[in-house]
Amino acid sequence: MALAVARSLGSAPSLRSAHELEDLEQELVDQYALALAGSGIKDRHVDAERRVPFGFVRFLGRPIWTAGPEDADRFLAGLRRAGQAHSTVQFKAWTLQRFCEFVTARYQGDLHALTGHVMVQLVDEYNRPARTDYGAGRVPPPAEAVDHLFDAWREALPEARKYLPAVRDYVAASLWRRVGLRINETVMLDVRDWRPELGTHGKLHVRFGKGSYGRGPKTRIVPAINSADVLLEWWFAEVRHQFGDDWDDPDAPLLPSERRDPDTGRPTRAGVEALRAGLAGATRRWLPTWQGRLAPHALRHFCASSLYARGLDLKAVQDLLGHSWLSTTTRYIHVHDDHIEHAWTSANARTTSRLGNIERSDHHALEPEDESRRARHLEVDRDAPPPR
């Protein structure tokens, strides 16, 4: 995407025509786009954000600096009446809010000098849409159902009509289940990215992780816990070389396709849709009650939930999944309804144990006269009011 070269807003002493007003609006949006690009956001995302203020101006029919929150109310309500998705309305509202913050922070003085107006925040706490994913998480199947699916899938592999693609799809889905990889991250793994010599279990170098807010790839190191190391060792020892002689080429795809590159004759990289179809077919066959609902990302949720339930702390789950914010990770944790009671019982057990140890050590340390003083103190405590 090519961005226009924006001049200084203060370079024009006054605005005399409608054309000059349009140029000023264009200039503000271009400066906003340049700032986004400077922060490292991808061109595709910058272009999507750039369209939002222009769409609002077309709806408004007058310069954007003359608008108020009530105009944004009508704009957002119109988007909903037009049938636009909740996520689309949220994106446009949040983008409009960021644009107003940008203009206010950088050009409020210049804008007032040129137009006599000041920019106000169009999207506030009253009309700002809430996150669309609240209450709409991908709740995964229970552990028993997932175990049944993968056990049946594994046992059926030797009789698969196309053995190699079937095993590849099983390995990919197992990585989603065991260490919470995203499907795009899985597709982009190369042979070099499996590092069995690192750590206790070996590690996967995820070089194409999802960057937040449209930024480029975010890398991370994923330990091959939860038996992922056993799975990958088996894959490389028994299966990967059957796809072609590139099994020891560091740049070869870890999960190849049966298709061959016409120039090199080597296997190409498996595609997202092929791996997605593999999971869908297995679900349809061995877990039909979840047909159409068990997507690759739901297994990522299952991984987070199951590891957390087994005692992995929330920060460790965050690092494993590659989330920038702990609040994102919390939406991946789906626990049983009685998890609060279990946590309360465990916390009380730990507290009781610590207090018991303190009581025993204090008892041995007290002299006879201290014992009588302690008894009098406890009698006073019995008459104290209950805690609120």
Secondary structure, DSSP 8 states (H G I E B T S, - for coil): --------GGG-S---SHHHHHHHHHHHHHHHHHHHHHTTB-HHHHHHHHHHHHHHHHHH-S-GGG--HHHHHHHHHHHHHTT--HHHHHHHHHHHHHHHHHHHHHHHHHHHHHHS-----SS-TTT----TTTT-------HHHHHHHHHHHHHHGGG-SSHHHHHHHHHHHHHHHHH---HHHHHT-BGGGEETTSTTT-EEEEEEE--GGGBS-EEEEEE-TTTHHHHHHHIIIIIGGGT-TTTT-TTSBSSEEEEE-TTT-SEEE--HHHHHHHHHHHHHHH-GGGTTT--HHHHHHHHHHHHHHTT--HHHHHHHHT-S-HHHHHTT----TTHHHHHHHHHHHHHHHHHHHHHHHHHHH--HHHHHHHHHHHHHHHTS----
